Amino acid sequence: MTESPATAGPRWLTHEQQQTWRRLVEVLIKVPAALEAQLQRDAGLTHMGYIVLVRLSEQADRRLSMSRLAKMVSASLSRLSHVVARLEGQGWVRRERDPADGRVQIAVLTDAGYAKIKDSAPGHVEAVQQLIFDRLTPAQERQLAKLAATLLEEPVEVRIPLDR
């Protein structure tokens, strides 16, 4: 008789998995912290603020609904609202009501916001080059792209049995 996942013991990580996991956690902590520090120091922006400006700048009309923008930047509407409020305070973004549906808020990149992202991008991409791509071979870059795509596929809901 095979044990069900609910009655089986924990699926402990192998030694190799544990070492890999710990290194990945270090990357997940150190790289965002370094990018955050660079953007704060050189541009007066948070990393999330930068990502919001980038996503808006990539739109032909520099506009996105707040809900679509939240999905694109992997943020809750509440978190995005706080970020956009800070960007509004700097004059880089403004919010408008969607004329077709007044319940929908649209984030709009201002000309000043577009200038800000153009000024901030060179330093940020140089930091990304130094932190990531300067350290990898072209083959490793392709591997990283494949690994990231695999890890970002439909997330699996993790369920931990309550009756251990």
N, C-alpha and C positions, 0 to 999 in steps of 0.2 A: 504494500500500500504506500502510495506516494504522499508525502506531507503537503498540505496546501500552503501557499505563501503566508497565510494568516497564522498557521500553527508552526511553521518552520522558524528556526532561530534567525537572528539577524544575518544578512548576507554581508559578512565582513569583507572589507577591501583586502585584496592580496597586498603583499609588501610593495610590489611594483605599482599597483593601482594607488596605494596610499601615497607613495612618493610622487607620482604623477599628479594626483589631486592636490597635494600640498604645493607643488610648484605652480599649478594653475591658479590656485587661490592667491599666491604671491603676485602673479601677473595681474589678476583681477583687482588687486589692491594697489599695487605700485604704479601701473601704467595710468589708470584714471587719476590717481593722486598727482602724478607728474604732469599730466596734461592740464589738470585743474590749476596747479601752481603756475604753469607757464601762461595760461590764459589770464589768470588773475593778475600776475605780475606785468605782463606785456600789453594786455588789452582791457583790463578791468572788467572781464567777463567771467561768468561761471562756465563750466564745460556745457552744462545743459542750456544756458543762454546762447552759447555759441552754436550748438546743434540746432536750436530753434531758428536762429538767424539764417543758418545755412539752408535748412529745409525750406524756409520761406523764399530765400534768394533763388532757389532752384525752380520755383514756379514761374511760368511765363508772366503771370500778372502779380507775382509776389504776394499771393493771398492763399489762405487755407482756412477751412473751418477749424475751430478749436478741437472738435472731436477727432477729426482726421489727423490734425497735427499731433495730438496726444498719442494716437496710435503709431504715427511715424517715428516719434521720438521715445517711444516706450515709456510713457509717463501717464499717471492718472490725470484726469481733468483738473483735479484740485491742485496737484503739483504744477501742472502746466500753467494754470491760472496765476499762481504766485510768480512763476518765472516771467510770464508775459507782463504782469503788473510791474515787475522791476525793469523790464525792457521798455515798457511804456514810459516809465519815469525818466528814462534816459532819452526819450524821443526816438527810439529805434524801431518801435512797433506801435501800432494803434489797433484798437478793436472797433469793429463796426458790426451792426446787425445785418444779417443777410436780407436783402430786399425781398427775396422770394419767400423767405420763412423767418419772420422776426424773432423766433425762438432761438435761432442759430447765430452764434457769434463767429465772426471771421477775424482772424489775425492778419494784419497787413504790415508788410515790411515797408518802412518809410525810406525816403531817399537817404536820410541820415543813417538809418540802419543798414542800408545797402553799402554805403561808404564805410561804415564800421566793419562789416564783414570783409570787404575788400582789403581794408587796412590790417585786419587781424589774421586773415588766412595765411599769409606767408610765414609768419612766426609759428603758427600752429602746425602747418604741414611740415615745417622743418623739424619740429619736436617729434611728430609722428615718424618722420624718416629716421631720426636718431634713435628713438626708443624701439622701433619695430624693424623697419625695412633695411636699415644699414647693417643689421645683425643677421639677416637671413640671405640665403642663396636664392636665386630665382626658383629653384625646385622647392625649397622650403616655403616660399611665398605661395606657390600653387597649392602645396599641402595645407598651409594655414587657411587658405580660402576654402578648400574642400572641408576641412575640419569645422570651420566656423559655420558653413552652410549646413552641415550635418547637425551640429549642436543647436542651431536656430530653427530647425524644422519644427513642425507642430510640437509644442511642449507636451510632455507626458505628465499627467497629474500624479504626484507622488503621494501615496497613501501608506501611512504607517499604522500597522494594526494596533488597536487599543488593548486587545486581550493577549498580552505577552506572557 
